[in-house]
Amino acid sequence: MKKIISTIVVTVAISMLAGSAFAKPWRWSGNQGNTFGWQLMTAEERVTHQTKMRTFTEYNACKEYVDEHHKQMEERAKEKGVTVPVMRQNPCDMMKARGILK
């Protein structure tokens, strides 16, 4: 009986370690539904924005960048005479809630 319990414990431990080794960490992924001004950005700007968003580790730096990005997109929208859809959730708040940002 002791041997069976030991085998089960070892099997569970190995399974847990293997699972965590293959688990992908969540990363922010920009898209039309979560990126303010998506329709006003070039494909290259979208990639650059997504890459930049993934570099943040501090909430304040992320928030500062996102606020500046919003100002730029609002200016572009005004120049083009279009309305930018309201963002549902701030990506920095979402990343902070997931423990990605401090």
N, C-alpha and C positions, 0 to 999 in steps of 0.2 A: 504494500500500500504506500509506503514511504517513497519507493522508487517511482510509482505512478505519479504521485503528487510532485515530486522533483521534476519529472519529465514534463508535466503540464506547465509548471512554473517556468522552466527553461524555454519551452515552446512559445508560451505567451510573451516572454521577454524578447525573444528573437523576433517574433512577429511585430511587436511594437517598434523595435529598433529598425527593422526593415521598412515598415510603413513610413516612419518619419524620414528615412533616408530618401525615399522616393517622392515624398509629398512636396509639391511645388509651393513656394511661398506666394501669397497673394500679391499681385502687382497692379498698380493703377493702370488702366488701359483707356486711353482717350477715345471717344466716339461722338457721334452726332448728338447723342442723348445726354452726355455729361460734360461736354466741352463748350463753354461759353464762346460764341463767335465761330464755331466750327465752319459754318457755311461761308465765312469771310476769310478763311485761312487757305493758303495754298497747301498742297499735299506735303511739301517740304516743311512748311511751318507746323503742320500737324505733327509730323514725326519729331521735329525739334521740341515742340511743346511736350509731347508725351515723354520723350527722353528726359527732359528737364524735370518734369513732375516726378519721375522715378528716382531722381537723385536726392530728393529732400529727406532729411532725417529729423529736422526741427520744424515744428508747427509754424512758428513766427516767420521763418524764411519762406516757407511754402505759401503762407497767407499773403505775405508781401508780394511775392511773384504773381500770385493769382489776381490780387487786386490790380496790379499794374497791367496784367494781361487784359483784364476786364475793361480798364480805361482805354487801352488801345483798340479793342474790339468795338467799344461804344463809339469811338472817334471814326472808325472805318464805317460803321453802320450809318452814322450821321452823314458822312461824306457821300455814301451811296443811296441815302434816303430810304433805308430799310430798318425794320425793327428786329432786334435780336431777341430770340426767345429767352425767357427768364430761366435761370439755372435752378434746377430742382434742389440740389444739395451741393454745398461747397466741397470740392474734392479733398481739401486739407482736413476738414472736419471728419470726412469719411475715413481718411487714412489714419487720423489720430484715434478714432474709435476702434480701428483694427489693430492698434498698437504699433503702427509703422512710424508714426511721428511722435516725438517727445514734446 
